[in-house]
Amino acid sequence: MNTMAHWADSGGPGPWILLFPLFWAAAIVGVVTLLRRTVGRARGGQQQSDGPLELLAHRFASGEIDEDEYWMRLSVLRESKGGAK
C-alpha cells in the first residue's frame, strides 16, 4: 500500500513539493507589487488633482490670486458643497 506517509520512502517527490506553488505565488505577487510601485512613481505627475479647496489654497499661496478673490471663491465652493467647511 502506497500512502502519503510512505510516499517519500518509495522514491516519490516528498511533501516538499507542496512548497513550489507557494514559491511561485510569492514570486508573482512580488513582481506585481514591484511593477505597481514603479508605474505609480512614473505617473506621479499624472495623478488626479487635489480637491478644489486645496487647489484654491495653492493658487493663493503662490500669488496667482489675491486675498479678495480667494475669499470670494472659497465662499462659492463652500456654498456649492451645501455649507460644508
C-alpha positions in Angstrom: 0.0 0.0 0.0 1.4 3.4 -1.1 0.1 6.1 1.1 1.2 9.8 1.5 3.0 8.8 4.7 5.2 6.4 2.8 5.5 8.4 -0.5 8.9 9.8 0.3 10.2 6.3 1.2 9.1 4.9 -2.1 11.1 7.4 -4.2 8.3 9.9 -4.7 8.8 13.7 -4.6 8.0 14.0 -0.9 6.0 16.6 0.9 8.4 19.5 0.0 6.8 19.5 -3.5 3.9 21.5 -1.9 6.3 24.4 -1.5 6.6 25.0 -5.2 3.1 26.6 -5.7 3.8 28.8 -2.7 7.2 29.9 -4.1 5.6 30.8 -7.5 2.7 32.6 -5.8 5.2 34.7 -3.8 7.3 35.4 -6.9 4.2 36.6 -8.9 2.9 38.8 -6.0 6.4 40.3 -5.7 6.7 41.1 -9.4 3.2 42.6 -9.5 3.9 44.7 -6.4 7.2 45.9 -7.8 5.6 46.9 -11.1 2.7 48.7 -9.5 5.1 50.8 -7.3 7.3 51.5 -10.3 4.5 52.5 -12.6 2.9 54.6 -9.8 6.0 56.6 -9.3 6.4 57.1 -13.1 2.9 58.5 -13.2 3.4 60.9 -10.3 2.7 64.0 -12.3 -0.4 62.5 -13.8 -2.3 61.8 -10.6 -5.7 63.3 -10.2 -5.5 66.8 -9.0 -6.3 67.7 -5.4 -9.7 68.8 -4.4 -10.9 72.3 -5.3 -10.1 73.7 -1.8 -6.5 72.5 -1.9 -6.1 73.9 -5.4 -7.6 77.3 -4.4 -5.2 77.4 -1.4 -2.3 76.6 -3.6 -3.1 79.3 -6.0 -3.5 81.8 -3.2 -0.2 80.7 -1.6 1.7 81.0 -4.9 0.3 84.5 -5.6 -1.9 83.7 -8.6 -4.9 85.2 -6.9 -5.3 87.9 -4.3 -7.0 87.7 -0.9 -10.3 89.1 -2.0 -10.6 86.6 -4.9 -9.6 83.8 -2.6 -12.3 84.5 -0.1 -14.9 85.0 -2.8 -14.1 81.7 -4.4 -13.9 79.9 -1.1 -17.4 81.1 -0.1 -18.7 79.9 -3.5 -17.1 76.5 -3.1 -18.5 76.1 0.4 -22.0 77.1 -0.7 -21.9 74.6 -3.6 -21.0 71.8 -1.2 -24.0 72.5 1.0 -22.3 74.5 3.6 -19.5 72.0 4.3 -16.4 73.6 5.7 
